[in-house]
Amino acid sequence: MAEARILLDRNPFAAVITDMRLPDGTGLDLLKEIQAQRRPERCMVITAYGSAENAVEALKNGAFDYLTKPVDLKQFRTVVASAIRDRTSDRVAAARADMVAPRAGPWVPGETGSQGPSGTAALERLVGTSEALSAVKRRVVRVARSMAPVLVRGESGTGKELIALAIHACSHRADGPFVAVNCGAIPENLLEAEFFGARKGSYTGATHDRLGYFHAAEGGTLFLDEIGDLPLAMQSKLLRSIQERRIRSLGSTQEDVVDVRIVSATHKDLAAEVQAGTFRQDLYYRLNVIEIVVPPLRERRADLPALCEALLARIAQESGEPAPTISERALRAIERHPLPGNVRELENLLHRALALSADGELNFDEIDMPPCADEPSAKGDDQPSPSGCAVPADLQTWLDEQERTVITRVLNETGFNRTAAAARLGLNLRQMRYRMARLAIAAPSPGIDPDEPS
């Protein structure tokens, strides 16, 4: 460390590469010193094989990237080149900022940031100026500059993919590909081929070589949406690929070095999934180096006017009609609704309102606003409809009860055939089994599985 301090005092460098173990300290100590001094160097740490904890700790403390021993020369060149590109992009952005007055933005007060035109455009797609969303935008700008994996967590419809795209667009990888993958939409038997590629003849129907998602994202960002839906067997293979930065296509005997940044997203509580045994703890820590929590719409009601305006402009453009105005009365009608589906539900609501609008002004009087979950239906008892939704004292217990009721009803209707019930609910069999176990839903005859052959 003493020698490194002397060299750093004499000259600035584009990159710093340090071993984790040094004669008079650790690479982590050196990294912390460089970060504390706000030096411009991009730091990379070399760790021993399998020491995932050291790599994660280094990334959390500001390392640009890490290398695992034994260091592969091709991988070494790729990581160093990536760090230098990132350093160069920062210098170019700083030069532009000197020539042009920086654009003011609520997401980076007091900071110029280093995002280029594509990054600015991606951030502007995150519509809203509330403090909750502005904090997310500031975090996006900060985390974009490193290679550390990012986990984006939030409810369905909150715009997690837009966050991932903004991270990519604000990074030095903006010119590279952004490959989005819905992990829950891929059949389990095709996961390995889809992610890592396959050689001709490696499985029935493989008539030619094909590249996987890791190959497609080379030099860019691989976005793994709904990462919590991956089966455990695939989680193990994904973990190795992320740690070693190598993949092996199906039917191949050789490994390929890959240069991708991993951004993942989920609406689940992965920490709880780890406790339940449905998600690997080591993969969770590897993906969750940096976490970005996207606030639901109910926590940023101040963004509703701007969101409605932006969504209506896009809807009108797609339909070829002029954008209608939205009155204060209409906004109040929207604000009264909980919008559990967040921005996606708001967009659907505006679609319906626009289809029934007249004279260029939205009218919500003719629209059936989605009912609150605990609101009685027209076929219910002769109880007066509540003016608003009652708030459950224990949300998770209430949600579990609703889920248990729906799943039990569908299972009864299908004679407890889990495969058929899962298909009706848009789940796969593995997800159905997990939910039945978690909610303590037992089959009528213990030991007998109606959906499997006897």
WOWO-V517324 format. One record per helix or strand of 2 or more residues. SS is the DSSP state (H for helix, E for strand). FROM is the first residue (numbers start at 1). LEN is the number of residues. If there is no record, write none. Layout:
# WOWO-V517324
ss: <SS:SS>
from: <FROM:FROM>
len: <LEN:LEN>
This chain:
# WOWO-V517324
ss: <H:E:E:E:H:E:H:E:H:H:H:H:E:H:E:H:H:H:E:H:H:E:E:E:H:H:E:H:H:H:H:H:H:H>
from: <2:15:21:25:27:42:52:65:73:106:117:131:150:160:178:183:188:213:221:227:232:246:256:261:270:281:290:297:301:328:342:395:418:429>
len: <9:5:2:2:10:6:9:4:27:3:8:13:4:10:5:3:9:4:5:3:13:2:2:6:7:7:4:3:19:8:14:19:7:10>
